[in-house]
Amino acid sequence: SDFEDFEDFEDFEDLVEDPKDETVKPVEDAEKEEGLQAAKQLRPGRLYVTGIVTGILLVMLVFLVLDIFDLHPFSSTPKADAIYDLTKTVENYIDRYYWKSDADADKFAAYAAKGMVAALNDPYSVFYTESEMDTVKQKNDGDYVGIGVTIAEDTSKRKIITKVGEDSPAHKAGMKVGDVVVAVDDKDVTMSSVDDIVEMIRGKAGQEHRITVLRSKNAASGQAVSPPDSTDDAERLTLTVVTEDIVNTSVHNQMLRDKVGYIKITSFDRETPKQFDEAIAALDKEQMKSLIIDVRNNGGGVLSAVLSVLDRLLPAGDLLTETRKGQKDTVYKSTDEKHFDKPMTVLINSKSASAAEVFAGALQDRLKVKLVGEKSFGKGIMQSIYRLADGKGGIKLTTGEYLLPSGRSIHEKGLTPDVEVKFDGSDKDYGTNADTQLIKALELIRQP
């Protein structure tokens, strides 16, 4: 898994611009998306992923402002006037009494918006700065410029490498899971946020960066390691890494015994449908007789991607219904151009969320495909992302809900597996002979 708790997968939606609202535009070149994402659940003593970083994909928890500080594209309302008056008063106090003179007005705006959005009490609604919007779009596209690692911040504020992509720039430079990032281009980053580190490394392909890490002295060559317990236990290394255009591999396949194909989907981004077709073709060449699809630890993704994969598997019929306040329901349907006609089973767990739940639930409803594993997360609401007219950021808001082909809701309910099996191993056991859930799926799919 790329995350200890939940990775926050972002979603784009191609929305019609509200003619009465001059502050927003539909996200450019974005397709219909889901709002299919899982919430971060931060637990003491565990790593929590702050983003897929220095790859560089990151969901930042810094929200941008709307129209405070002399920007008034909206018509005036009592709420807007009250917000403006309060923030202007606070700004005046800071200007007059704050002991430093370098206060940043843009940060005032960002943190004001943070409070506004937080007041919705909705973990999925966010305001983004311009750079954050670019990062989110890269993330959904499935390709980006970076070095191909995942970074998490632990409870001690250490920035720890939790994943190194195969054949990525970071892998080529010798970076390992468990390395603690302490400097970028000779600048200390121990007190920096993951967001700040991202900004230091992201950019155009071909840029060279010096990344300094602390590595446990007990690290074996080529193996993932635990972060060092202390600086005394650590070796300080400076690695030279060159950024590249990176395509996220979200689909992995292999042939198991008895010609049972196995496909793991780690997320649904815009590259997923193509990669899924390639996986099916590769398994068919090996005379696949049946298929297990694994969406465990899949936190969601883009609606267009999951619909495309479902269309590849299902005959003509309903896939999903989208409901919005005050609007007619939208029903998404599969064509009959392609469909999968071999036995199939799907693996889910508590970290299967949103797009992954839509995927598994649609197969369960339409083909009576058996779900094996543990109850899923339960996130079936959608988010829409609007870009500000001036291009300086955007806002993501919860705008509706998705229903499965049978009409059932998964939000705050999740999917109940047909066969419940607890997973007793560690992350390294997924997809191996020690994977109790996969073993059960193999037993079921071999049954006549």
GIMO-V637577 format. One record per helix or strand. SS is the DSSP state (@ for helix, = for strand). FROM is the first residue (numbers start at 0). LEN is the number of residues. If there is no record, write none. Layout:
<<SS | FROM | LEN> <SS | FROM | LEN>>
This chain:
<<= | 23 | 3> <= | 35 | 2> <= | 47 | 4> <@ | 77 | 20> <@ | 104 | 14> <= | 125 | 3> <@ | 129 | 12> <= | 142 | 4> <= | 148 | 5> <= | 158 | 6> <@ | 168 | 5> <= | 179 | 5> <= | 186 | 2> <@ | 193 | 8> <= | 207 | 9> <@ | 230 | 3> <= | 233 | 9> <= | 243 | 4> <= | 250 | 6> <@ | 256 | 3> <= | 259 | 6> <= | 267 | 1> <@ | 271 | 14> <= | 289 | 5> <= | 299 | 2> <@ | 302 | 11> <= | 316 | 8> <= | 329 | 5> <= | 342 | 6> <@ | 354 | 13> <= | 369 | 4> <= | 380 | 8> <= | 393 | 11> <= | 408 | 1> <= | 418 | 2> <@ | 426 | 3> <@ | 435 | 11>>
